[in-house]
Amino acid sequence: MPISFAPLRAYLKENGISYYYLSNQGIDAQTLQRIRHDRPITTVTLGKLCEILHCQPGDLLFYTEESEE
């Protein structure tokens, strides 16, 4: 998957924010599982995360070119 949520996971770890906290803020458990495994999420969810964490989308994800094998 060319989109990675590694920056989000790092942000959560650095700031001591748990997935449980995000769940209590209205982020669905299945969505959190998708984030853990770099699976797609909706822009609505991305907006909610930005609101909860007071950040911009670029702070939560990055794009990488998929290698052609």
C-alpha positions as CSV (number, residue, x, y, z in Angstrom):
1,M,0.0,0.0,0.0
2,P,1.5,3.3,-1.0
3,I,-0.1,5.2,2.0
4,S,1.5,4.6,5.4
5,F,0.2,5.7,8.8
6,A,3.6,5.3,10.4
7,P,3.8,9.0,11.2
8,L,0.4,8.7,13.1
9,R,1.6,5.7,15.0
10,A,4.8,7.5,15.9
11,Y,2.9,10.6,17.0
12,L,0.6,8.5,19.2
13,K,3.6,6.8,20.8
14,E,5.6,10.0,21.3
15,N,2.6,11.7,23.0
16,G,1.4,8.8,25.0
17,I,-1.9,8.6,23.2
18,S,-3.5,5.2,23.1
19,Y,-5.8,3.5,20.5
20,Y,-8.2,3.2,23.4
21,Y,-8.3,7.0,23.8
22,L,-9.0,7.3,20.0
23,S,-11.8,4.7,20.4
24,N,-13.3,6.8,23.2
25,Q,-13.2,9.8,21.0
26,G,-15.3,8.1,18.3
27,I,-12.8,6.3,16.1
28,D,-14.2,2.9,15.3
29,A,-12.1,-0.1,16.5
30,Q,-12.1,-1.6,12.9
31,T,-10.7,1.7,11.6
32,L,-8.0,1.6,14.2
33,Q,-7.1,-1.9,13.0
34,R,-7.0,-0.5,9.5
35,I,-4.5,2.2,10.6
36,R,-2.3,-0.4,12.3
37,H,-2.0,-2.3,9.1
38,D,-1.8,0.6,6.6
39,R,-5.2,-0.1,5.1
40,P,-7.3,2.7,3.6
41,I,-9.6,4.9,5.7
42,T,-12.1,7.6,4.7
43,T,-11.3,11.3,4.5
44,V,-14.1,11.8,7.1
45,T,-12.1,9.6,9.5
46,L,-8.9,11.4,8.6
47,G,-10.6,14.7,9.4
48,K,-11.8,13.4,12.8
49,L,-8.2,12.3,13.6
50,C,-6.9,15.7,12.7
51,E,-9.6,17.3,14.9
52,I,-8.8,15.0,17.9
53,L,-5.0,15.4,17.6
54,H,-5.0,19.1,16.5
55,C,-2.8,18.4,13.4
56,Q,-2.9,18.3,9.6
57,P,-3.4,15.2,7.4
58,G,0.3,15.4,6.3
59,D,1.3,14.9,9.9
60,L,-0.5,11.5,10.0
61,L,0.5,9.8,6.8
62,F,2.9,9.7,3.9
63,Y,2.9,8.4,0.4
64,T,5.6,6.2,-1.1
65,E,6.0,4.9,-4.6
66,E,5.3,1.2,-5.0
67,S,8.2,-0.6,-6.5
68,E,7.6,-2.3,-9.8
69,E,8.6,-6.0,-9.5
